[in-house]
Amino acid sequence: MGIFDSIARGLGSLRPLSDAELEDEREALRQRYVCGESNLYDELHRYDVEMTRRANEAYAREHPNPPEPRHREHGWYLPNDD
């Protein structure tokens, strides 16, 4: 971890954490939330947003050229049973 990562972590950023550390900290928060600490909902949401962002970036790296959407003969939402 570099100096900028430690500064970002000190300011509350989740980006410097590895995926495993992020999952472990989120699970610990979730368990505290389930035990009755209701003020952790927003913090759990913040972890979920970061995990979703990372998953979307990984998907974009694995699939750099997504296929074009297929159009039906009669339009997007119209049935093909004429």
PDB file with SEQRES, HELIX, SHEET and CRYST1 records, atoms N, CA, C and O in Angstrom:
SEQRES   1 A   82  MET GLY ILE PHE ASP SER ILE ALA ARG GLY LEU GLY SER          
SEQRES   2 A   82  LEU ARG PRO LEU SER ASP ALA GLU LEU GLU ASP GLU ARG          
SEQRES   3 A   82  GLU ALA LEU ARG GLN ARG TYR VAL CYS GLY GLU SER ASN          
SEQRES   4 A   82  LEU TYR ASP GLU LEU HIS ARG TYR ASP VAL GLU MET THR          
SEQRES   5 A   82  ARG ARG ALA ASN GLU ALA TYR ALA ARG GLU HIS PRO ASN          
SEQRES   6 A   82  PRO PRO GLU PRO ARG HIS ARG GLU HIS GLY TRP TYR LEU          
SEQRES   7 A   82  PRO ASN ASP ASP                                              
HELIX    1 AA1 ILE A    3  GLY A   10  1                                   8    
HELIX    2 AA2 ASP A   19  VAL A   34  1                                  16    
HELIX    3 AA3 SER A   38  LEU A   40  5                                   3    
HELIX    4 AA4 TYR A   41  GLU A   62  1                                  22    
CRYST1    1.000    1.000    1.000  90.00  90.00  90.00 P 1           1          
ATOM      1  N   MET A   1       0.838  -1.164   0.000  1.00  0.00           N  
ATOM      2  CA  MET A   1       0.000   0.000   0.000  1.00  0.00           C  
ATOM      3  C   MET A   1       0.887   1.232   0.000  1.00  0.00           C  
ATOM      4  O   MET A   1       1.806   1.357   0.809  1.00  0.00           O  
ATOM      5  N   GLY A   2       0.602   2.120  -0.902  1.00  0.00           N  
ATOM      6  CA  GLY A   2       1.394   3.326  -0.993  1.00  0.00           C  
ATOM      7  C   GLY A   2       0.871   4.415  -0.083  1.00  0.00           C  
ATOM      8  O   GLY A   2      -0.127   4.235   0.613  1.00  0.00           O  
ATOM      9  N   ILE A   3       1.546   5.533  -0.095  1.00  0.00           N  
ATOM     10  CA  ILE A   3       1.167   6.662   0.754  1.00  0.00           C  
ATOM     11  C   ILE A   3      -0.212   7.189   0.390  1.00  0.00           C  
ATOM     12  O   ILE A   3      -0.993   7.552   1.270  1.00  0.00           O  
ATOM     13  N   PHE A   4      -0.516   7.233  -0.917  1.00  0.00           N  
ATOM     14  CA  PHE A   4      -1.817   7.750  -1.331  1.00  0.00           C  
ATOM     15  C   PHE A   4      -2.944   6.799  -0.952  1.00  0.00           C  
ATOM     16  O   PHE A   4      -4.047   7.235  -0.620  1.00  0.00           O  
ATOM     17  N   ASP A   5      -2.664   5.490  -1.004  1.00  0.00           N  
ATOM     18  CA  ASP A   5      -3.672   4.517  -0.584  1.00  0.00           C  
ATOM     19  C   ASP A   5      -3.978   4.651   0.905  1.00  0.00           C  
ATOM     20  O   ASP A   5      -5.136   4.561   1.313  1.00  0.00           O  
ATOM     21  N   SER A   6      -2.947   4.865   1.716  1.00  0.00           N  
ATOM     22  CA  SER A   6      -3.182   4.996   3.151  1.00  0.00           C  
ATOM     23  C   SER A   6      -3.913   6.295   3.473  1.00  0.00           C  
ATOM     24  O   SER A   6      -4.722   6.334   4.401  1.00  0.00           O  
ATOM     25  N   ILE A   7      -3.638   7.366   2.713  1.00  0.00           N  
ATOM     26  CA  ILE A   7      -4.374   8.622   2.915  1.00  0.00           C  
ATOM     27  C   ILE A   7      -5.828   8.443   2.504  1.00  0.00           C  
ATOM     28  O   ILE A   7      -6.733   8.886   3.211  1.00  0.00           O  
ATOM     29  N   ALA A   8      -6.061   7.788   1.352  1.00  0.00           N  
ATOM     30  CA  ALA A   8      -7.425   7.553   0.885  1.00  0.00           C  
ATOM     31  C   ALA A   8      -8.189   6.680   1.875  1.00  0.00           C  
ATOM     32  O   ALA A   8      -9.365   6.925   2.144  1.00  0.00           O  
ATOM     33  N   ARG A   9      -7.532   5.675   2.409  1.00  0.00           N  
ATOM     34  CA  ARG A   9      -8.183   4.785   3.394  1.00  0.00           C  
ATOM     35  C   ARG A   9      -8.519   5.565   4.661  1.00  0.00           C  
ATOM     36  O   ARG A   9      -9.569   5.349   5.265  1.00  0.00           O  
ATOM     37  N   GLY A  10      -7.644   6.455   5.057  1.00  0.00           N  
ATOM     38  CA  GLY A  10      -7.899   7.271   6.240  1.00  0.00           C  
ATOM     39  C   GLY A  10      -9.075   8.210   6.050  1.00  0.00           C  
ATOM     40  O   GLY A  10      -9.767   8.551   7.009  1.00  0.00           O  
ATOM     41  N   LEU A  11      -9.303   8.629   4.811  1.00  0.00           N  
ATOM     42  CA  LEU A  11     -10.438   9.499   4.509  1.00  0.00           C  
ATOM     43  C   LEU A  11     -11.719   8.722   4.234  1.00  0.00           C  
ATOM     44  O   LEU A  11     -12.756   9.328   3.963  1.00  0.00           O  
ATOM     45  N   GLY A  12     -11.671   7.394   4.298  1.00  0.00           N  
ATOM     46  CA  GLY A  12     -12.873   6.593   4.158  1.00  0.00           C  
ATOM     47  C   GLY A  12     -13.065   5.938   2.809  1.00  0.00           C  
ATOM     48  O   GLY A  12     -14.128   5.369   2.559  1.00  0.00           O  
ATOM     49  N   SER A  13     -12.083   5.994   1.932  1.00  0.00           N  
ATOM     50  CA  SER A  13     -12.216   5.368   0.620  1.00  0.00           C  
ATOM     51  C   SER A  13     -12.049   3.862   0.741  1.00  0.00           C  
ATOM     52  O   SER A  13     -11.248   3.380   1.542  1.00  0.00           O  
ATOM     53  N   LEU A  14     -12.809   3.122  -0.058  1.00  0.00           N  
ATOM     54  CA  LEU A  14     -12.723   1.662  -0.041  1.00  0.00           C  
ATOM     55  C   LEU A  14     -11.858   1.126  -1.177  1.00  0.00           C  
ATOM     56  O   LEU A  14     -11.598  -0.076  -1.229  1.00  0.00           O  
ATOM     57  N   ARG A  15     -11.413   1.977  -2.075  1.00  0.00           N  
ATOM     58  CA  ARG A  15     -10.661   1.535  -3.252  1.00  0.00           C  
ATOM     59  C   ARG A  15      -9.333   0.863  -2.921  1.00  0.00           C  
ATOM     60  O   ARG A  15      -8.967  -0.081  -3.621  1.00  0.00           O  
ATOM     61  N   PRO A  16      -8.586   1.287  -1.899  1.00  0.00           N  
ATOM     62  CA  PRO A  16      -7.294   0.642  -1.650  1.00  0.00           C  
ATOM     63  C   PRO A  16      -7.415  -0.798  -1.133  1.00  0.00           C  
ATOM     64  O   PRO A  16      -6.427  -1.532  -1.148  1.00  0.00           O  
ATOM     65  N   LEU A  17      -8.586  -1.210  -0.681  1.00  0.00           N  
ATOM     66  CA  LEU A  17      -8.751  -2.554  -0.139  1.00  0.00           C  
ATOM     67  C   LEU A  17      -8.754  -3.584  -1.262  1.00  0.00           C  
ATOM     68  O   LEU A  17      -9.243  -3.322  -2.361  1.00  0.00           O  
ATOM     69  N   SER A  18      -8.205  -4.748  -0.971  1.00  0.00           N  
ATOM     70  CA  SER A  18      -8.299  -5.843  -1.935  1.00  0.00           C  
ATOM     71  C   SER A  18      -9.721  -6.400  -1.875  1.00  0.00           C  
ATOM     72  O   SER A  18     -10.493  -6.065  -0.975  1.00  0.00           O  
ATOM     73  N   ASP A  19     -10.054  -7.246  -2.836  1.00  0.00           N  
ATOM     74  CA  ASP A  19     -11.405  -7.816  -2.870  1.00  0.00           C  
ATOM     75  C   ASP A  19     -11.687  -8.647  -1.619  1.00  0.00           C  
ATOM     76  O   ASP A  19     -12.781  -8.576  -1.059  1.00  0.00           O  
ATOM     77  N   ALA A  20     -10.712  -9.423  -1.186  1.00  0.00           N  
ATOM     78  CA  ALA A  20     -10.902 -10.265  -0.001  1.00  0.00           C  
ATOM     79  C   ALA A  20     -11.082  -9.409   1.250  1.00  0.00           C  
ATOM     80  O   ALA A  20     -11.942  -9.702   2.081  1.00  0.00           O  
ATOM     81  N   GLU A  21     -10.276  -8.349   1.391  1.00  0.00           N  
ATOM     82  CA  GLU A  21     -10.421  -7.461   2.556  1.00  0.00           C  
ATOM     83  C   GLU A  21     -11.774  -6.762   2.537  1.00  0.00           C  
ATOM     84  O   GLU A  21     -12.408  -6.596   3.579  1.00  0.00           O  
ATOM     85  N   LEU A  22     -12.213  -6.356   1.357  1.00  0.00           N  
ATOM     86  CA  LEU A  22     -13.503  -5.689   1.229  1.00  0.00           C  
ATOM     87  C   LEU A  22     -14.635  -6.625   1.639  1.00  0.00           C  
ATOM     88  O   LEU A  22     -15.540  -6.223   2.369  1.00  0.00           O  
ATOM     89  N   GLU A  23     -14.586  -7.863   1.175  1.00  0.00           N  
ATOM     90  CA  GLU A  23     -15.614  -8.832   1.540  1.00  0.00           C  
ATOM     91  C   GLU A  23     -15.602  -9.131   3.035  1.00  0.00           C  
ATOM     92  O   GLU A  23     -16.661  -9.242   3.654  1.00  0.00           O  
ATOM     93  N   ASP A  24     -14.401  -9.263   3.624  1.00  0.00           N  
ATOM     94  CA  ASP A  24     -14.303  -9.550   5.054  1.00  0.00           C  
ATOM     95  C   ASP A  24     -14.865  -8.403   5.896  1.00  0.00           C  
ATOM     96  O   ASP A  24     -15.607  -8.636   6.850  1.00  0.00           O  
ATOM     97  N   GLU A  25     -14.510  -7.167   5.544  1.00  0.00           N  
ATOM     98  CA  GLU A  25     -15.012  -6.022   6.305  1.00  0.00           C  
ATOM     99  C   GLU A  25     -16.518  -5.857   6.131  1.00  0.00           C  
ATOM    100  O   GLU A  25     -17.215  -5.494   7.079  1.00  0.00           O  
ATOM    101  N   ARG A  26     -17.023  -6.120   4.927  1.00  0.00           N  
ATOM    102  CA  ARG A  26     -18.462  -6.013   4.705  1.00  0.00           C  
ATOM    103  C   ARG A  26     -19.218  -7.066   5.516  1.00  0.00           C  
ATOM    104  O   ARG A  26     -20.279  -6.782   6.072  1.00  0.00           O  
ATOM    105  N   GLU A  27     -18.674  -8.276   5.580  1.00  0.00           N  
ATOM    106  CA  GLU A  27     -19.318  -9.326   6.352  1.00  0.00           C  
ATOM    107  C   GLU A  27     -19.333  -8.978   7.842  1.00  0.00           C  
ATOM    108  O   GLU A  27     -20.325  -9.230   8.526  1.00  0.00           O  
ATOM    109  N   ALA A  28     -18.247  -8.407   8.344  1.00  0.00           N  
ATOM    110  CA  ALA A  28     -18.218  -7.994   9.751  1.00  0.00           C  
ATOM    111  C   ALA A  28     -19.262  -6.901  10.004  1.00  0.00           C  
ATOM    112  O   ALA A  28     -19.946  -6.924  11.027  1.00  0.00           O  
ATOM    113  N   LEU A  29     -19.387  -5.950   9.080  1.00  0.00           N  
ATOM    114  CA  LEU A  29     -20.416  -4.907   9.209  1.00  0.00           C  
ATOM    115  C   LEU A  29     -21.815  -5.500   9.155  1.00  0.00           C  
ATOM    116  O   LEU A  29     -22.693  -5.112   9.925  1.00  0.00           O  
ATOM    117  N   ARG A  30     -22.019  -6.452   8.233  1.00  0.00           N  
ATOM    118  CA  ARG A  30     -23.338  -7.068   8.103  1.00  0.00           C  
ATOM    119  C   ARG A  30     -23.739  -7.790   9.385  1.00  0.00           C  
ATOM    120  O   ARG A  30     -24.895  -7.724   9.801  1.00  0.00           O  
ATOM    121  N   GLN A  31     -22.798  -8.471  10.004  1.00  0.00           N  
ATOM    122  CA  GLN A  31     -23.095  -9.178  11.246  1.00  0.00           C  
ATOM    123  C   GLN A  31     -23.431  -8.200  12.368  1.00  0.00           C  
ATOM    124  O   GLN A  31     -24.329  -8.462  13.168  1.00  0.00           O  
ATOM    125  N   ARG A  32     -22.716  -7.072  12.435  1.00  0.00           N  
ATOM    126  CA  ARG A  32     -23.055  -6.055  13.445  1.00  0.00           C  
ATOM    127  C   ARG A  32     -24.424  -5.464  13.173  1.00  0.00           C  
ATOM    128  O   ARG A  32     -25.174  -5.190  14.109  1.00  0.00           O  
ATOM    129  N   TYR A  33     -24.767  -5.262  11.894  1.00  0.00           N  
ATOM    130  CA  TYR A  33     -26.068  -4.709  11.516  1.00  0.00           C  
ATOM    131  C   TYR A  33     -27.192  -5.671  11.915  1.00  0.00           C  
ATOM    132  O   TYR A  33     -28.230  -5.247  12.422  1.00  0.00           O  
ATOM    133  N   VAL A  34     -26.975  -6.961  11.681  1.00  0.00           N  
ATOM    134  CA  VAL A  34     -27.989  -7.963  12.015  1.00  0.00           C  
ATOM    135  C   VAL A  34     -28.181  -8.046  13.527  1.00  0.00           C  
ATOM    136  O   VAL A  34     -29.281  -8.343  13.994  1.00  0.00           O  
ATOM    137  N   CYS A  35     -27.133  -7.790  14.289  1.00  0.00           N  
ATOM    138  CA  CYS A  35     -27.229  -7.858  15.754  1.00  0.00           C  
ATOM    139  C   CYS A  35     -27.947  -6.651  16.357  1.00  0.00           C  
ATOM    140  O   CYS A  35     -28.217  -6.631  17.558  1.00  0.00           O  
ATOM    141  N   GLY A  36     -28.255  -5.657  15.546  1.00  0.00           N  
ATOM    142  CA  GLY A  36     -29.056  -4.566  16.082  1.00  0.00           C  
ATOM    143  C   GLY A  36     -28.503  -3.170  15.886  1.00  0.00           C  
ATOM    144  O   GLY A  36     -29.164  -2.209  16.278  1.00  0.00           O  
ATOM    145  N   GLU A  37     -27.351  -3.010  15.315  1.00  0.00           N  
ATOM    146  CA  GLU A  37     -26.814  -1.671  15.074  1.00  0.00           C  
ATOM    147  C   GLU A  37     -27.429  -1.126  13.785  1.00  0.00           C  
ATOM    148  O   GLU A  37     -26.894  -1.341  12.697  1.00  0.00           O  
ATOM    149  N   SER A  38     -28.541  -0.430  13.910  1.00  0.00           N  
ATOM    150  CA  SER A  38     -29.292  -0.003  12.729  1.00  0.00           C  
ATOM    151  C   SER A  38     -28.640   1.160  11.989  1.00  0.00           C  
ATOM    152  O   SER A  38     -29.059   1.476  10.876  1.00  0.00           O  
ATOM    153  N   ASN A  39     -27.648   1.796  12.559  1.00  0.00           N  
ATOM    154  CA  ASN A  39     -27.012   2.932  11.899  1.00  0.00           C  
ATOM    155  C   ASN A  39     -25.972   2.515  10.865  1.00  0.00           C  
ATOM    156  O   ASN A  39     -25.287   3.376  10.313  1.00  0.00           O  
ATOM    157  N   LEU A  40     -25.835   1.231  10.588  1.00  0.00           N  
ATOM    158  CA  LEU A  40     -24.830   0.745   9.646  1.00  0.00           C  
ATOM    159  C   LEU A  40     -25.385   0.507   8.249  1.00  0.00           C  
ATOM    160  O   LEU A  40     -24.651   0.049   7.373  1.00  0.00           O  
ATOM    161  N   TYR A  41     -26.658   0.803   8.014  1.00  0.00           N  
ATOM    162  CA  TYR A  41     -27.273   0.540   6.715  1.00  0.00           C  
ATOM    163  C   TYR A  41     -26.562   1.296   5.598  1.00  0.00           C  
ATOM    164  O   TYR A  41     -26.267   0.716   4.553  1.00  0.00           O  
ATOM    165  N   ASP A  42     -26.284   2.572   5.801  1.00  0.00           N  
ATOM    166  CA  ASP A  42     -25.631   3.374   4.771  1.00  0.00           C  
ATOM    167  C   ASP A  42     -24.204   2.894   4.506  1.00  0.00           C  
ATOM    168  O   ASP A  42     -23.735   2.927   3.368  1.00  0.00           O  
ATOM    169  N   GLU A  43     -23.528   2.456   5.541  1.00  0.00           N  
ATOM    170  CA  GLU A  43     -22.163   1.941   5.374  1.00  0.00           C  
ATOM    171  C   GLU A  43     -22.173   0.637   4.575  1.00  0.00           C  
ATOM    172  O   GLU A  43     -21.306   0.416   3.729  1.00  0.00           O  
ATOM    173  N   LEU A  44     -23.157  -0.225   4.847  1.00  0.00           N  
ATOM    174  CA  LEU A  44     -23.285  -1.454   4.064  1.00  0.00           C  
ATOM    175  C   LEU A  44     -23.556  -1.133   2.601  1.00  0.00           C  
ATOM    176  O   LEU A  44     -23.009  -1.782   1.709  1.00  0.00           O  
ATOM    177  N   HIS A  45     -24.393  -0.140   2.353  1.00  0.00           N  
ATOM    178  CA  HIS A  45     -24.694   0.267   0.980  1.00  0.00           C  
ATOM    179  C   HIS A  45     -23.432   0.777   0.281  1.00  0.00           C  
ATOM    180  O   HIS A  45     -23.241   0.518  -0.907  1.00  0.00           O  
ATOM    181  N   ARG A  46     -22.585   1.485   0.990  1.00  0.00           N  
ATOM    182  CA  ARG A  46     -21.341   1.990   0.419  1.00  0.00           C  
ATOM    183  C   ARG A  46     -20.425   0.838   0.007  1.00  0.00           C  
ATOM    184  O   ARG A  46     -19.788   0.898  -1.045  1.00  0.00           O  
ATOM    185  N   TYR A  47     -20.358  -0.208   0.829  1.00  0.00           N  
ATOM    186  CA  TYR A  47     -19.571  -1.391   0.485  1.00  0.00           C  
ATOM    187  C   TYR A  47     -20.174  -2.089  -0.734  1.00  0.00           C  
ATOM    188  O   TYR A  47     -19.441  -2.537  -1.615  1.00  0.00           O  
ATOM    189  N   ASP A  48     -21.498  -2.184  -0.789  1.00  0.00           N  
ATOM    190  CA  ASP A  48     -22.154  -2.824  -1.926  1.00  0.00           C  
ATOM    191  C   ASP A  48     -21.888  -2.066  -3.223  1.00  0.00           C  
ATOM    192  O   ASP A  48     -21.663  -2.685  -4.263  1.00  0.00           O  
ATOM    193  N   VAL A  49     -21.910  -0.747  -3.174  1.00  0.00           N  
ATOM    194  CA  VAL A  49     -21.642   0.064  -4.359  1.00  0.00           C  
ATOM    195  C   VAL A  49     -20.214  -0.185  -4.854  1.00  0.00           C  
ATOM    196  O   VAL A  49     -19.993  -0.318  -6.057  1.00  0.00           O  
ATOM    197  N   GLU A  50     -19.261  -0.249  -3.949  1.00  0.00           N  
ATOM    198  CA  GLU A  50     -17.869  -0.486  -4.341  1.00  0.00           C  
ATOM    199  C   GLU A  50     -17.707  -1.887  -4.929  1.00  0.00           C  
ATOM    200  O   GLU A  50     -16.998  -2.057  -5.921  1.00  0.00           O  
ATOM    201  N   MET A  51     -18.347  -2.886  -4.340  1.00  0.00           N  
ATOM    202  CA  MET A  51     -18.246  -4.250  -4.854  1.00  0.00           C  
ATOM    203  C   MET A  51     -18.891  -4.351  -6.241  1.00  0.00           C  
ATOM    204  O   MET A  51     -18.377  -5.055  -7.110  1.00  0.00           O  
ATOM    205  N   THR A  52     -19.994  -3.663  -6.451  1.00  0.00           N  
ATOM    206  CA  THR A  52     -20.656  -3.655  -7.754  1.00  0.00           C  
ATOM    207  C   THR A  52     -19.788  -2.961  -8.795  1.00  0.00           C  
ATOM    208  O   THR A  52     -19.686  -3.426  -9.930  1.00  0.00           O  
ATOM    209  N   ARG A  53     -19.163  -1.854  -8.412  1.00  0.00           N  
ATOM    210  CA  ARG A  53     -18.278  -1.136  -9.336  1.00  0.00           C  
ATOM    211  C   ARG A  53     -17.135  -2.035  -9.784  1.00  0.00           C  
ATOM    212  O   ARG A  53     -16.793  -2.074 -10.966  1.00  0.00           O  
ATOM    213  N   ARG A  54     -16.543  -2.760  -8.831  1.00  0.00           N  
ATOM    214  CA  ARG A  54     -15.435  -3.651  -9.171  1.00  0.00           C  
ATOM    215  C   ARG A  54     -15.892  -4.794 -10.073  1.00  0.00           C  
ATOM    216  O   ARG A  54     -15.183  -5.169 -11.007  1.00  0.00           O  
ATOM    217  N   ALA A  55     -17.067  -5.346  -9.801  1.00  0.00           N  
ATOM    218  CA  ALA A  55     -17.580  -6.429 -10.633  1.00  0.00           C  
ATOM    219  C   ALA A  55     -17.857  -5.934 -12.051  1.00  0.00           C  
ATOM    220  O   ALA A  55     -17.576  -6.644 -13.016  1.00  0.00           O  
ATOM    221  N   ASN A  56     -18.402  -4.731 -12.187  1.00  0.00           N  
ATOM    222  CA  ASN A  56     -18.670  -4.178 -13.513  1.00  0.00           C  
ATOM    223  C   ASN A  56     -17.377  -3.908 -14.271  1.00  0.00           C  
ATOM    224  O   ASN A  56     -17.315  -4.138 -15.479  1.00  0.00           O  
ATOM    225  N   GLU A  57     -16.350  -3.429 -13.592  1.00  0.00           N  
ATOM    226  CA  GLU A  57     -15.066  -3.199 -14.246  1.00  0.00           C  
ATOM    227  C   GLU A  57     -14.441  -4.515 -14.701  1.00  0.00           C  
ATOM    228  O   GLU A  57     -13.869  -4.586 -15.789  1.00  0.00           O  
ATOM    229  N   ALA A  58     -14.547  -5.554 -13.877  1.00  0.00           N  
ATOM    230  CA  ALA A  58     -13.995  -6.857 -14.250  1.00  0.00           C  
ATOM    231  C   ALA A  58     -14.732  -7.414 -15.465  1.00  0.00           C  
ATOM    232  O   ALA A  58     -14.107  -7.978 -16.363  1.00  0.00           O  
ATOM    233  N   TYR A  59     -16.042  -7.262 -15.499  1.00  0.00           N  
ATOM    234  CA  TYR A  59     -16.821  -7.736 -16.642  1.00  0.00           C  
ATOM    235  C   TYR A  59     -16.433  -6.971 -17.903  1.00  0.00           C  
ATOM    236  O   TYR A  59     -16.309  -7.566 -18.973  1.00  0.00           O  
ATOM    237  N   ALA A  60     -16.242  -5.670 -17.788  1.00  0.00           N  
ATOM    238  CA  ALA A  60     -15.874  -4.860 -18.948  1.00  0.00           C  
ATOM    239  C   ALA A  60     -14.485  -5.245 -19.474  1.00  0.00           C  
ATOM    240  O   ALA A  60     -14.237  -5.194 -20.679  1.00  0.00           O  
ATOM    241  N   ARG A  61     -13.590  -5.627 -18.571  1.00  0.00           N  
ATOM    242  CA  ARG A  61     -12.259  -6.074 -19.014  1.00  0.00           C  
ATOM    243  C   ARG A  61     -12.343  -7.418 -19.741  1.00  0.00           C  
ATOM    244  O   ARG A  61     -11.638  -7.642 -20.725  1.00  0.00           O  
ATOM    245  N   GLU A  62     -13.205  -8.305 -19.253  1.00  0.00           N  
ATOM    246  CA  GLU A  62     -13.326  -9.632 -19.855  1.00  0.00           C  
ATOM    247  C   GLU A  62     -14.097  -9.609 -21.169  1.00  0.00           C  
ATOM    248  O   GLU A  62     -13.871 -10.461 -22.028  1.00  0.00           O  
ATOM    249  N   HIS A  63     -14.996  -8.656 -21.339  1.00  0.00           N  
ATOM    250  CA  HIS A  63     -15.828  -8.564 -22.541  1.00  0.00           C  
ATOM    251  C   HIS A  63     -15.670  -7.167 -23.145  1.00  0.00           C  
ATOM    252  O   HIS A  63     -16.560  -6.328 -23.003  1.00  0.00           O  
ATOM    253  N   PRO A  64     -14.542  -6.913 -23.819  1.00  0.00           N  
ATOM    254  CA  PRO A  64     -14.288  -5.553 -24.300  1.00  0.00           C  
ATOM    255  C   PRO A  64     -15.211  -5.118 -25.437  1.00  0.00           C  
ATOM    256  O   PRO A  64     -15.495  -3.926 -25.561  1.00  0.00           O  
ATOM    257  N   ASN A  65     -15.686  -6.040 -26.266  1.00  0.00           N  
ATOM    258  CA  ASN A  65     -16.551  -5.694 -27.394  1.00  0.00           C  
ATOM    259  C   ASN A  65     -17.894  -6.411 -27.239  1.00  0.00           C  
ATOM    260  O   ASN A  65     -18.061  -7.520 -27.747  1.00  0.00           O  
ATOM    261  N   PRO A  66     -18.843  -5.795 -26.549  1.00  0.00           N  
ATOM    262  CA  PRO A  66     -20.125  -6.471 -26.362  1.00  0.00           C  
ATOM    263  C   PRO A  66     -20.850  -6.612 -27.694  1.00  0.00           C  
ATOM    264  O   PRO A  66     -20.687  -5.765 -28.572  1.00  0.00           O  
ATOM    265  N   PRO A  67     -21.642  -7.658 -27.863  1.00  0.00           N  
ATOM    266  CA  PRO A  67     -22.358  -7.846 -29.120  1.00  0.00           C  
ATOM    267  C   PRO A  67     -23.438  -6.775 -29.297  1.00  0.00           C  
ATOM    268  O   PRO A  67     -23.947  -6.210 -28.328  1.00  0.00           O  
ATOM    269  N   GLU A  68     -23.766  -6.519 -30.550  1.00  0.00           N  
ATOM    270  CA  GLU A  68     -24.825  -5.560 -30.846  1.00  0.00           C  
ATOM    271  C   GLU A  68     -26.165  -6.155 -30.441  1.00  0.00           C  
ATOM    272  O   GLU A  68     -26.354  -7.367 -30.541  1.00  0.00           O  
ATOM    273  N   PRO A  69     -27.098  -5.326 -29.984  1.00  0.00           N  
ATOM    274  CA  PRO A  69     -28.412  -5.865 -29.633  1.00  0.00           C  
ATOM    275  C   PRO A  69     -29.125  -6.384 -30.877  1.00  0.00           C  
ATOM    276  O   PRO A  69     -29.048  -5.782 -31.947  1.00  0.00           O  
ATOM    277  N   ARG A  70     -29.813  -7.497 -30.725  1.00  0.00           N  
ATOM    278  CA  ARG A  70     -30.537  -8.082 -31.845  1.00  0.00           C  
ATOM    279  C   ARG A  70     -31.937  -7.494 -31.895  1.00  0.00           C  
ATOM    280  O   ARG A  70     -32.635  -7.436 -30.883  1.00  0.00           O  
ATOM    281  N   HIS A  71     -32.337  -7.062 -33.077  1.00  0.00           N  
ATOM    282  CA  HIS A  71     -33.675  -6.513 -33.261  1.00  0.00           C  
ATOM    283  C   HIS A  71     -34.566  -7.579 -33.877  1.00  0.00           C  
ATOM    284  O   HIS A  71     -34.147  -8.340 -34.749  1.00  0.00           O  
ATOM    285  N   ARG A  72     -35.778  -7.614 -33.413  1.00  0.00           N  
ATOM    286  CA  ARG A  72     -36.733  -8.552 -33.977  1.00  0.00           C  
ATOM    287  C   ARG A  72     -37.261  -8.007 -35.291  1.00  0.00           C  
ATOM    288  O   ARG A  72     -37.069  -6.834 -35.611  1.00  0.00           O  
ATOM    289  N   GLU A  73     -37.910  -8.843 -36.030  1.00  0.00           N  
ATOM    290  CA  GLU A  73     -38.401  -8.467 -37.351  1.00  0.00           C  
ATOM    291  C   GLU A  73     -39.401  -7.319 -37.284  1.00  0.00           C  
ATOM    292  O   GLU A  73     -39.412  -6.450 -38.155  1.00  0.00           O  
ATOM    293  N   HIS A  74     -40.249  -7.318 -36.241  1.00  0.00           N  
ATOM    294  CA  HIS A  74     -41.314  -6.328 -36.141  1.00  0.00           C  
ATOM    295  C   HIS A  74     -41.018  -5.234 -35.112  1.00  0.00           C  
ATOM    296  O   HIS A  74     -41.914  -4.460 -34.777  1.00  0.00           O  
ATOM    297  N   GLY A  75     -39.826  -5.153 -34.621  1.00  0.00           N  
ATOM    298  CA  GLY A  75     -39.480  -4.139 -33.642  1.00  0.00           C  
ATOM    299  C   GLY A  75     -39.009  -4.758 -32.349  1.00  0.00           C  
ATOM    300  O   GLY A  75     -38.897  -5.978 -32.228  1.00  0.00           O  
ATOM    301  N   TRP A  76     -38.741  -3.917 -31.400  1.00  0.00           N  
ATOM    302  CA  TRP A  76     -38.171  -4.370 -30.136  1.00  0.00           C  
ATOM    303  C   TRP A  76     -39.130  -5.217 -29.311  1.00  0.00           C  
ATOM    304  O   TRP A  76     -38.764  -6.303 -28.861  1.00  0.00           O  
ATOM    305  N   TYR A  77     -40.342  -4.740 -29.110  1.00  0.00           N  
ATOM    306  CA  TYR A  77     -41.231  -5.390 -28.145  1.00  0.00           C  
ATOM    307  C   TYR A  77     -42.456  -6.010 -28.774  1.00  0.00           C  
ATOM    308  O   TYR A  77     -43.372  -6.417 -28.059  1.00  0.00           O  
ATOM    309  N   LEU A  78     -42.499  -6.093 -30.088  1.00  0.00           N  
ATOM    310  CA  LEU A  78     -43.668  -6.657 -30.756  1.00  0.00           C  
ATOM    311  C   LEU A  78     -43.455  -8.152 -30.986  1.00  0.00           C  
ATOM    312  O   LEU A  78     -42.334  -8.577 -31.265  1.00  0.00           O  
ATOM    313  N   PRO A  79     -44.494  -8.940 -30.874  1.00  0.00           N  
ATOM    314  CA  PRO A  79     -44.356 -10.383 -31.077  1.00  0.00           C  
ATOM    315  C   PRO A  79     -44.139 -10.715 -32.559  1.00  0.00           C  
ATOM    316  O   PRO A  79     -44.489  -9.926 -33.437  1.00  0.00           O  
ATOM    317  N   ASN A  80     -43.560 -11.885 -32.823  1.00  0.00           N  
ATOM    318  CA  ASN A  80     -43.297 -12.324 -34.194  1.00  0.00           C  
ATOM    319  C   ASN A  80     -44.411 -13.218 -34.738  1.00  0.00           C  
ATOM    320  O   ASN A  80     -44.256 -13.793 -35.816  1.00  0.00           O  
ATOM    321  N   ASP A  81     -45.494 -13.346 -34.044  1.00  0.00           N  
ATOM    322  CA  ASP A  81     -46.566 -14.233 -34.503  1.00  0.00           C  
ATOM    323  C   ASP A  81     -47.588 -13.486 -35.349  1.00  0.00           C  
ATOM    324  O   ASP A  81     -48.605 -13.027 -34.830  1.00  0.00           O  
ATOM    325  N   ASP A  82     -47.327 -13.362 -36.648  1.00  0.00           N  
ATOM    326  CA  ASP A  82     -48.315 -12.705 -37.503  1.00  0.00           C  
ATOM    327  C   ASP A  82     -49.209 -13.735 -38.106  1.00  0.00           C  
ATOM    328  O   ASP A  82     -50.118 -13.397 -38.864  1.00  0.00           O  
TER     329      ASP A  82                                                      
END                                                                             
